[in-house]
Amino acid sequence: MRKNVLVLLICMLLLMPMLAMAKGAQEEVKDDRPVVGLIMKSLANEFFMAMEEGAQAYAAEDGTFKLITMGMNSETDFDSQVNAVDTLITQGVDLIVLAPADSAGMVAPVKRAIDAGVTVINFDVTLDKDALKAAGLPEEFLFVGPDNTDGAEMVGNYLGEKLGDGGKVFILEGNPGADNAKQRKNGFMKSIATHNLELLASNTAHWETEEANTLMTNLLTKHPDVQGVMCANDSMALGVVRALEAAGRSDVQVVGFDNIPAVKDLILNDKMLATVHMDGAEMAILAFNAGFEILAGERENLGWVQSPLILADKAFFE
């Protein structure tokens, strides 16, 4: 009897690793969900921090795909984005959703991904049409994102109405290599023409708070008569507000773009006039869904899926 029990125990011990391996293999077979790589710009920017959080929450709730999120250390860390694309290609992901830091420079990595059989969705910042054409990709490559020109013009008009005819303003531009920076500047220029504003200076702060703070400090010394500042994103607006506070200037109106969490209190406390509300997580989800439709053969990777923009002033938050 004891011998039989011992034999049984030995058999069970021998079978346990095999059963564990079989269970692991079974689980691996079951998890055949598509893998999505979300490549954002700087995760030091609250807009992309909120986007990442919202995208991860959506992926966890949805449960039909696996999500990998990646971002840059700063808005000018272009090499990190290139490396992120190449890493995801090596990992064999099914879908890459990309917010390019440089509209022309990121076309080559996108082409490498497509040639490797990976579907790529361009969102937030449009890829450069000439660079797409030169790479043999369609100029109308699918873009998921807002009309940046209209959004900047909308908030610029709001500032123009506040300042009145002849108001003196600065523009703080985004990264010159990004199409959304160019589009937002164009929108601001339209509002300047509409309201006959005087543009004292237009310079880039590369989307960065500290760079904007330094730039604004210098511009205030050169142009103390400024009345309004148009910032191409809210991270730069934060730097502008700090410079104004340090200079003891509460008479200068500031507008931004993105509606990151930090600007709510600034607007409610009259330290900023308004921003443009753009939901980063919503935009990423629109991009995911467009990518899944392409993977399912339900649509082509062409056209524009437009995400909404809303003027966010004090009334928006109250």
C-alpha positions, -999 to 999 in steps of 0.1 A, spaced: 0 0 0 28 24 10 46 16 -22 16 24 -43 12 58 -26 48 66 -31 46 57 -68 15 79 -71 33 108 -54 63 104 -77 40 104 -108 23 136 -96 56 154 -90 67 144 -125 34 156 -141 32 190 -123 59 208 -145 42 194 -176 8 205 -165 22 240 -157 38 242 -191 6 231 -208 -14 257 -188 11 284 -197 10 275 -234 -27 274 -233 -28 309 -218 -3 321 -244 -25 307 -272 -56 324 -257 -40 359 -256 -40 365 -293 -52 401 -289 -36 427 -312 -7 447 -298 -9 485 -301 21 508 -295 11 543 -286 40 567 -292 35 602 -278 56 633 -275 71 645 -242 57 629 -211 68 659 -192 39 677 -209 7 673 -189 -13 669 -221 5 637 -229 6 625 -193 -32 627 -193 -34 611 -227 -13 581 -215 -34 577 -184 -67 578 -204 -54 555 -231 -43 529 -205 -76 531 -187 -95 526 -220 -73 496 -229 -79 480 -195 -116 485 -197 -119 474 -233 -98 443 -229 -96 434 -266 -61 446 -272 -27 450 -255 -13 485 -252 24 496 -250 29 533 -243 61 552 -250 70 589 -249 100 613 -251 119 630 -223 114 664 -240 97 679 -270 130 681 -289 141 645 -281 135 634 -317 158 604 -316 138 588 -288 107 587 -311 127 571 -339 141 545 -315 105 539 -302 92 531 -336 122 508 -344 117 490 -310 80 484 -317 88 471 -352 113 446 -336 86 435 -311 63 428 -339 33 449 -328 2 450 -350 -5 487 -348 15 519 -341 -3 551 -332 21 580 -335 21 617 -326 52 628 -345 76 653 -329 88 662 -364 64 661 -392 90 654 -420 116 636 -399 92 609 -387 82 598 -422 112 575 -427 105 555 -395 68 553 -404 78 539 -438 101 513 -421 72 502 -400 48 499 -429 74 480 -449 76 456 -420 39 449 -421 29 472 -392 -2 494 -396 6 530 -386 -19 557 -376 -8 593 -376 -25 614 -349 -23 648 -331 4 662 -355 1 656 -393 30 640 -412 45 662 -439 28 657 -473 59 663 -493 79 639 -472 51 613 -475 51 616 -512 89 614 -514 88 582 -494 62 566 -517 33 570 -492 0 587 -500 -2 624 -493 -37 618 -478 -22 593 -453 -49 590 -425 -47 617 -398 -66 616 -366 -67 649 -348 -81 685 -346 -81 714 -370 -52 733 -353 -56 764 -374 -93 768 -365 -86 762 -329 -58 788 -327 -79 813 -346 -108 807 -322 -88 814 -291 -69 842 -308 -102 859 -318 -113 856 -281 -81 875 -271 -86 900 -299 -121 908 -287 -108 913 -252 -79 936 -263 -97 955 -290 -84 971 -322 -46 977 -322 -38 955 -292 -1 945 -289 7 908 -288 34 882 -288 31 847 -303 50 818 -286 53 792 -313 58 754 -309 85 733 -324 92 746 -359 95 711 -373 59 701 -363 30 709 -386 6 716 -357 30 744 -346 28 759 -381 -10 755 -382 -15 771 -348 7 800 -357 -13 804 -389 -45 805 -369 -31 831 -346 -20 852 -376 -56 851 -389 -70 864 -356 -43 891 -356 -55 903 -390 -92 900 -381 -88 922 -350 -60 945 -364 -36 935 -336 0 946 -336 24 916 -335 55 927 -315 73 893 -316 68 857 -327 94 832 -314 95 795 -306 98 781 -271 97 745 -285 65 737 -265 86 739 -233 76 756 -200 111 767 -189 121 779 -223 89 799 -226 95 814 -191 130 826 -202 117 839 -236 88 858 -220 111 874 -194 134 887 -222 104 898 -244 89 918 -215 121 937 -211 122 945 -249 85 951 -253 70 963 -219 39 976 -238 27 941 -246 -10 935 -238 -16 899 -249 3 866 -255 -8 838 -278 8 805 -267 7 775 -291 3 752 -261 -5 754 -224 29 742 -213 44 774 -227 15 794 -213 26 782 -178 60 796 -184 45 829 -196 23 832 -165 53 826 -142 73 853 -160 44 878 -157 40 870 -120 78 875 -115 76 909 -133 45 919 -113 24 922 -145 -13 913 -141 -23 934 -170 -13 910 -198 -39 886 -212 -26 850 -220 -43 823 -241 -31 788 -248 -40 755 -264 -47 719 -251 -64 725 -217 -40 707 -195 -51 703 -159 -28 730 -146 -45 758 -165 -80 754 -149 -70 773 -117 -51 799 -137 -82 807 -158 -105 807 -128 -82 831 -110 -78 854 -140 -41 846 -146 -50 832 -181 -78 843 -203 -87 811 -221 -73 779 -238 -85 754 -264 -100 722 -249 -86 692 -267 -91 657 -251 -59 638 -257 -73 605 -245 -103 608 -267 -81 615 -297 -59 585 -289 -90 563 -287 -103 576 -321 -69 566 -335 -70 531 -319 -105 526 -334 -94 538 -368 -65 514 -367 -87 484 -357 -110 492 -387 -79 491 -410 -67 458 -395 -102 444 -400 -102 456 -436 -131 479 -430 -114 512 -441 -83 524 -459 -55 543 -442 -65 575 -459 -84 607 -450 -90 627 -418 -108 617 -386 -114 650 -370 -113 654 -332 -134 682 -316 -121 715 -301 -139 737 -276 -131 772 -263 -123 769 -226 -127 802 -208 -138 809 -172 -174 799 -180 -162 766 -193 -149 756 -159 -176 772 -137 
